[in-house]
Amino acid sequence: MAWLETTAAAVEAEEVGAQELIDILGELRRASAACADASDWALLAAREGGASLRQIAPVFGKGYVRAPAARLEKLHRQAQTAGQWLAILRHKQNG
């Protein structure tokens, strides 16, 4: 939050231009995608490690299992295990 406040103040003071903001936006979007991929890997690994959907559900911000179950269903169309998901991510990164 401190970084965001500092950046917002710099924008308001016109110390940061449009191109720099576009560059920041690109970095944030890439970081967001990387975090989503890592989150999916952790979800698969947690299930492999024996975590129940009920245990995982609070992390999704909901008290029911539909959210993680839906995410797992979508992931399972591409990978059945955390190792397979990691291999997909490696392949995506390399080309």
N, C-alpha and C positions, 0 to 999 in steps of 0.2 A: 504494500500500500504506500510505503514511503516513496518508492520509485515513481509510482503513478502520480502522487501528489507533486513531487518535484518536476516531473515531466509536464504535468498540467500547468503548473506555475510558469514554466519556461515557454510553453505555447502561448499562454495569456500575455506574457511579456514580449511575445514575438521574437523569442530567441531560437525557436525551432521552426524550420520551414516545412512546406508541404512535402518536399521530396524526402526529408528526414523522417517525417511522420509516416510516409508510405513505406520507407525502409523498416521502420519500427513495426508497422502493421504486418509486413511480410515475416519478420522474425517471430512475432507473437503467434501468427497463424501456423508457422512451421513448428513452433514449440507446442502449441495446442494439439496439433496432429500427433506429435511424438508422445505427448502425455496420454492421449487417447489410446494409442497403440500399446503403450506400457501398461495402462489400466486394463486393457483387454487381456494382455499376457498375465497380469496378476490375477485377474478373475479366473482364467483357465487354470493357473497354477494353484489357486486356493481350492478350487473344486477337486483337482487332482490330489491335493493334500488332505482331503476329507471334509472341507468346510461345507456346511449345508447352505441351501439358498436362504433359509431363515437367518443364519448367521451373517450372511453377506448382505442381505437386504438393507440394513440400516446405513451402510456405506453409500447406497444409492439414494438416500434421503427419503426413503419410503419405508413404511412398516410392513409391507407385504412383499411377497417374493416375485411378483410379476415382472418388475424391472430387470433384476439380474437374470431371470429365466428367459426373458425375451432377448437380452443381449447374448446370452449363451447360445440360444437357438440360432441367432444370426451368425455368431462366430463359428458354430459347428458346421455351417455351410462351407466354410473355408478350411477349418482346422479342428481336429478333435482333441489335440493336446497343446499344452503351453510350448512344448518343443517344436511342434509343427508351426505354431503361430510365429515363433521366433525365426524359424527358417523362412517363412513368408516375408517377414519384415526384413531379413537380411537380403533376400532376393530383390525386394522392392527398392532397398537402398542402393544395391549394386547395379540396378539397371532396368 
